[in-house]
Amino acid sequence: MRRLLTILAVFALMVAACDPGDDTEGAETTAAGTTSPTPDAWPTCFKPAAFYSEDEACANLDPEESEVRGQEAEAVEIIGGVFLDTRPNGDPLDHFCEIQEDHVFVVLAQDFNPADFSLEPVSAEQLSFTGELADEEAESAEAALGLYAELQLGLFLITDGAEVLTRVDEIQESGFEASPHYVLAPTPTWKYGPHTTVETLTGWHWSQLPTTGEDASGSRVVVIDTGALGDPGAEIGVGEAEPEGNVPNSVQGHGVFAASIVKQFNHSLSVDLYRAGFMDGTLTEASVTAALVRAGPVEADVVNLSLGTYICAEEYGSLGLTAVLSNLDDTVHIVAASGNDAESDPNHPTMYPAILGVGSGTLAGQITAVGALDVTGNRAVWSNAAEVEAPGENLVGWYHDGNTGGLAVWSGTSFAAPHFAACLASGLCEMP
């Protein structure tokens, strides 16, 4: 009976925020050392009553205590990519990067001949490592390749076994623009959660989550991320939700959790969740492009990208997704997680694609890199620096582990980004 009353309390006692040092009042959490246009009083965390104690939901969590480890190796094995921390000549890169081991993007020009560099066009089937694309995936892969062609960008397969960066060097030395095909990962990936055991509740729906935003009916936030698990209509509660795919266990539910942050901030927002990878777990520039094609962002939409990687070095660039994002209508606002590697330089090496909006980046003014605030209102020690910072530590959100849905506590710039995306879509924040 007591348990039943506790569960019922969730529906009756909705609190918008909590502060571990105060009973229910949200702390003043203006970011220290930032030019963030975020509100002066962000909630320190969202906490549906009676599910988590203040210690669980709002106390600092030790990253070393995370139940999820080894994600890096798991992701490389599944995706078939390669981590690089040196250049072809052995010199160190600015930061590690993860790339497809045999794909190259090239900006097409009249005199570029792929055969001169042992390249052939990548097919839709080659964008999924199982080689067994479902009809819907094949269609979206073809659409991504078609968009590249419209943008005068080619995605090619290296046929002679050369190392990717070596081949990129050769193409660049011949006067053409080229870059690797980057593997992207949801952030926070393997580092920061979810830490707390998921509390399950049959029939739980996003409509029971607390909201703090203003009415913004009709405003749309497009979440490009891992997909949904379970029945989208009954459990996920978003306008468009796609199945999760075979992503690593440590990032299952990542997209659903990010989308739930938007809903918590303002339940009247329209949230569409699109899977950023193919069903085999592949998340790359091409698969994110395919998701963006399916989502079709239009005027005034906010696109949330809680995913990224580091470019292999400035001269190698990041042609694929950069071209696609640059092609979006300039009225579409893009919000991207800055990353969780405790980098204090706001200009580098913030994760790509967030770096495109920093300083004089290609999409400055259209894309916003978002760092995370901890429960004290300061930048979280693990967050990369960014012009905008929003709550990202110990947030409570909807989670689905493949079998059952419920609530969990999770931290990361992944969840600071949708916090700002929701604020932007609600008209309570402005682009920096």
Secondary structure, 3 states (H helix, E strand, C coil): CHHHHHHHHHHHCCCCCCECCECCCCCCCCCCCCCCCCCCCCCCCCCCCCCCCHHHHHCCCCHHHCCCCCHHHHHHHHHCEEEEEECCCCCEEEEEEEEEEEEEEEECCCCCCHHHHCEEECCHHHHCCCCCCCHHHHHHHHHHHHHHHHCCEEEEEECCCCCHHHHHHHHHHCCCCEEEEEECEECCCCCCCCCCCCEECCCCCHHHCCCCCCCCCCCEEEEEECCECCCHHHHHCCCEECECCCCCHHHCCHHHHHHHHHHHHCCCCEEEEEECCCCCCCCEHHHHHHHHHHHCCCCCCEEEECEEECCCCCCCCCHHHHHHHHHCCCCCEEEEECCCCCCCCCCCCCCECHHHHCCCCCCECCEEEEEEECCCCCECCCCCCCCEEEECCCEEEEEECCCCEEEEEECCHHHHHHHHHHHHHCCCCCCC
